[in-house]
Amino acid sequence: MESPFRLDATDWKILRELQRDGRLTNVALAARVGLSPPPCLRRVQALEKAGLIAGYRALLDAAALGFQIAVIAQVGLKSQAEAALHDFEDQARRWPLVREAYAVSGEADFLLKLAARDLPELQDFIIRELTAAANVDSVKTTLILRVSKYEPGVPIP
């Protein structure tokens, strides 16, 4: 669904710069996009109010924080009824090791990105929580060996 908010070139510049560095001060952002600070701040607030800027957060270094294992889990459910899908989504939101969850089409019903400190923690979660969850039919995991590209957000030219 397209937003009724109309973006001009300056709005796109603001979004690009904030996506690159959400900690920019308003003064620095204004300088980068060619505005004075007051109108820049008004535009950022309008973009936030329109829901085009969903929030701000720090990107943490998982390995430096002791999370050495990252896995993609393909989860197949026994039932794809809407209530069953919502129940699984609710459960996935409650599991701390699940960092991202996507309802998908194809061989799996969901793709989950998991972060764990080590293999025993991961195995314990998969056996005791994930595969034991109501409506889960199958789980296939793929260990992430290294991240070749990590660029969250959208491609803004």
C-alpha positions as CSV (number, residue, x, y, z in Angstrom):
1,M,0.0,0.0,0.0
2,E,1.4,3.4,-1.0
3,S,1.7,6.1,1.6
4,P,-0.4,9.3,1.0
5,F,2.7,11.2,2.1
6,R,4.4,12.8,-0.9
7,L,8.2,12.6,-0.8
8,D,10.3,15.2,-2.6
9,A,14.0,15.0,-3.3
10,T,14.9,16.5,0.1
11,D,12.7,14.0,1.9
12,W,14.5,11.2,0.1
13,K,17.9,12.7,1.1
14,I,16.8,12.9,4.7
15,L,15.7,9.3,4.7
16,R,18.9,8.2,3.0
17,E,21.1,10.0,5.5
18,L,19.2,8.8,8.6
19,Q,19.2,5.2,7.3
20,R,23.0,5.5,7.0
21,D,23.4,7.1,10.4
22,G,20.4,7.4,12.8
23,R,22.5,9.3,15.3
24,L,23.0,12.3,13.2
25,T,22.2,15.5,15.0
26,N,19.6,17.7,13.3
27,V,22.3,20.3,12.6
28,A,24.5,17.7,10.8
29,L,21.6,16.2,8.9
30,A,20.4,19.7,7.8
31,A,23.9,20.4,6.5
32,R,24.0,17.1,4.5
33,V,20.6,17.7,2.9
34,G,21.0,21.4,2.2
35,L,18.5,22.8,4.7
36,S,18.7,25.0,7.8
37,P,18.0,23.1,11.0
38,P,14.4,24.2,11.8
39,P,12.8,23.1,8.5
40,C,15.0,19.9,8.5
41,L,13.6,19.1,12.0
42,R,10.0,19.8,10.8
43,R,10.5,17.4,7.9
44,V,12.0,14.7,10.0
45,Q,9.0,15.0,12.4
46,A,6.6,14.8,9.5
47,L,8.3,11.7,8.2
48,E,8.1,10.1,11.7
49,K,4.4,11.1,12.1
50,A,3.6,9.6,8.6
51,G,5.2,6.4,9.8
52,L,8.0,6.5,7.1
53,I,10.6,6.5,9.9
54,A,9.5,3.6,12.1
55,G,12.2,4.1,14.8
56,Y,15.8,4.3,15.6
57,R,18.1,1.7,17.2
58,A,21.8,0.8,17.6
59,L,23.3,-2.0,15.5
60,L,25.1,-4.2,17.9
61,D,28.1,-6.5,17.2
62,A,26.7,-9.9,18.1
63,A,30.1,-11.7,18.1
64,A,31.7,-9.1,20.3
65,L,28.7,-9.5,22.8
66,G,29.3,-13.3,22.9
67,F,26.6,-14.4,20.4
68,Q,28.8,-16.6,18.2
69,I,26.1,-18.6,16.5
70,A,23.7,-17.3,13.9
71,V,21.2,-19.6,12.1
72,I,18.4,-19.4,9.6
73,A,15.6,-21.9,10.5
74,Q,13.0,-22.9,7.9
75,V,9.8,-23.8,9.8
76,G,7.0,-25.8,8.4
77,L,3.7,-25.8,10.2
78,K,1.1,-28.6,10.3
79,S,-1.7,-26.1,9.6
80,Q,-1.6,-22.8,7.6
81,A,-5.0,-21.6,8.9
82,E,-4.8,-17.9,9.8
83,A,-5.3,-18.6,13.5
84,A,-2.4,-21.1,13.5
85,L,-0.1,-18.6,11.6
86,H,-0.9,-15.9,14.1
87,D,-0.3,-18.2,17.1
88,F,3.1,-19.1,15.7
89,E,4.0,-15.5,15.1
90,D,3.0,-14.6,18.7
91,Q,5.2,-17.4,20.0
92,A,8.2,-16.4,17.8
93,R,7.9,-12.8,19.2
94,R,8.3,-14.3,22.7
95,W,11.4,-16.3,22.0
96,P,14.5,-14.2,22.7
97,L,16.8,-16.3,20.4
98,V,14.5,-15.4,17.5
99,R,15.8,-12.1,16.2
100,E,13.8,-12.0,13.0
101,A,10.7,-13.9,11.8
102,Y,9.2,-13.9,8.3
103,A,6.1,-15.6,7.0
104,V,7.0,-16.8,3.6
105,S,5.7,-18.8,0.7
106,G,7.5,-21.8,-0.8
107,E,8.9,-24.9,1.1
108,A,8.6,-23.3,4.5
109,D,5.9,-21.3,6.2
110,F,8.4,-19.2,8.3
111,L,12.0,-18.2,8.1
112,L,13.6,-17.4,11.5
113,K,16.9,-15.8,12.2
114,L,18.3,-17.1,15.5
115,A,21.2,-15.8,17.6
116,A,22.8,-18.0,20.3
117,R,25.9,-17.8,22.4
118,D,27.0,-21.3,21.5
119,L,25.8,-24.6,19.9
120,P,24.4,-26.1,23.2
121,E,22.2,-23.0,23.7
122,L,21.0,-23.3,20.1
123,Q,20.4,-27.0,20.3
124,D,18.5,-26.6,23.5
125,F,16.2,-24.0,22.0
126,I,15.6,-26.0,18.8
127,I,14.8,-29.2,20.7
128,R,12.9,-27.9,23.8
129,E,11.2,-24.8,22.3
130,L,11.0,-24.7,18.5
131,T,10.4,-28.2,17.4
132,A,8.2,-28.8,20.5
133,A,5.9,-25.8,19.7
134,A,2.3,-26.5,18.9
135,N,1.7,-26.7,15.2
136,V,5.4,-27.1,14.2
137,D,5.8,-29.9,11.7
138,S,9.4,-29.5,10.5
139,V,12.5,-27.4,11.2
140,K,15.5,-27.2,8.9
141,T,18.4,-25.1,10.1
142,T,21.3,-23.5,8.2
143,L,24.3,-22.2,10.1
144,I,25.5,-18.8,8.9
145,L,29.2,-19.0,8.4
146,R,29.8,-15.3,7.7
147,V,27.9,-12.2,6.8
148,S,28.8,-11.1,3.3
149,K,26.5,-8.1,3.2
150,Y,24.3,-6.6,5.9
151,E,22.5,-3.5,4.8
152,P,19.1,-3.2,6.5
153,G,16.6,-0.8,5.2
154,V,15.6,0.0,1.6
155,P,17.7,0.9,-1.4
156,I,17.6,4.7,-1.6
157,P,19.7,6.1,-4.5
